[in-house]
Amino acid sequence: MKIVTTKGQTLQKIYERNFYARKPSVIEKVQDVLEDVRQYGDEAVIKYTKRFDKVKLTARQLAVTESEISSAFQSITSDFISTLKVVINNVNTFYKKQVLKPCRVKDTDGVLLKENIIPLDTVGIYVPAGTAPLVSSVYMSVIPAKLAGVKRIILATPPDKNGHINPHILAVANLLKVNEIYKIGGAQAIAAMAFGTKSIPRVDKIIGPGNMYVTEAKRRLFGFVDIDMLAGPSELAIIANRYSNPDFIMADMQGQAEHLGGLAILVTTSKEIIRQLKKKDCPGFAIYAKNIEEAIDIVNNIAPEHLQILTNNPNQVANKIKNAGAIFLGPYSPTALGDYAAGPSHVLPTMGSARFFSGLCVSHFLKKTHIISYSKRALENIKDHIVKISTLEGLTKHSDSIKIRFN
């Protein structure tokens, strides 16, 4: 465990996440992939699948077939299906509460203002499978999209060296009625979903985490296609005091260390806890705060993806947290609970972006169109104000378009 002082450069680096800076070599490689896929479509996707995933596929083999899905169900146990039903129910229960109702304003002069809430037509879900198949990312991403009313959901995930997709990923996607599944990964998968190819549909939005190449592809294609966020390595911050259980802290920080490049930070008012964890070679960083208010300030500056509050008064502390992707209260709410089963999605903002991003919501899959209807009387009541402002801006034709209705 590395001890970090509140006035040292290391804490500032944690705030800024400078050690996750973009690499020029990654930027260049991703740009080449994107341009290749844009120009050559399936041909480029197949080329990069062979190069990076070490498997040669034809264009027809990019899409997972019904027979492959049927075979997947032969490879999984009934216990897994039972577990899946429990966690899917939890996620459904949470996100059903987020379904939005359109607003409406009407008055007696003939003003009608409202909004249409429209689900996106097509969404792409990216599920990494490099070090391990992220089965949980399927239901954590698909369910809010389904509840938003997205009609077409496609899933892209890298194949193994035999050209197969993990059977558990296929089973979950099939049970959630994902429309199409493709054996593609990396920046080429992001490009294929953003641009569309002969075999792979163009999507409106891409959801899901990935490595630095996937993240860079999402960054460069944002605006051409919508994205959820730019995800960096997983992060955990823990606020603890002398009442906290050091064994729980140790276990949670070790769990975070399982993620490639994972960042674990303990912020505590207890020097004794730091001493105990350092003695046990706990991974991550430890920051001593002189009081709980300073601990809260530090965490708000870190803006972590996950925050566990293991003090004796977690609710009081949580009320003062402004910046965190998800907050876990008390000793029996570890981050792993949120990763897999609690209900809210584990697709959360990283690298300090919890200052302005939210965890995945139903609203991420919706767009709103404003509806404006005025009667002649209602327009007459406000016309002078419109003319005054448009004239001030030098847009006299805007003024004329109002005046002509009352000549």
Secondary structure, 3 states (H helix, E strand, C coil): CEEECCCCHHHHHHHHCHHHCCCHHHHHHHHHHHHHHHHHCHHHHHHHHHHHHCCCCCHHHCECCHHHHHHHHHCCCHHHHHHHHHHHHHHHHHHHCCCCCCCEEECCCCEEEEEEEEECCEEEEECCCCCCCCHHHHHHHHHHHHHHCCCEEEEECCCCCCCCCCHHHHHHHHHCCCCEEECCCHHHHHHHHHHCCCCCCCCCEEECCCCHHHHHHHHHHECCEEECCCCCCCEEEEEECCCCCHHHHHHHHHHHHCCCCCEEEEEECCHHHHHHHHHCCCCCEEEECCCHHHHHHHHHHHCCCEEEECCCCHHHHHCCCCCCCEEEECCCCCHHHHHHCCCCCCCCCCCCHHHCCCCCCHHHHEEEEEEEEECHHHHHHHHHHHHHHHHHCCCHHHHHHHHHHHC
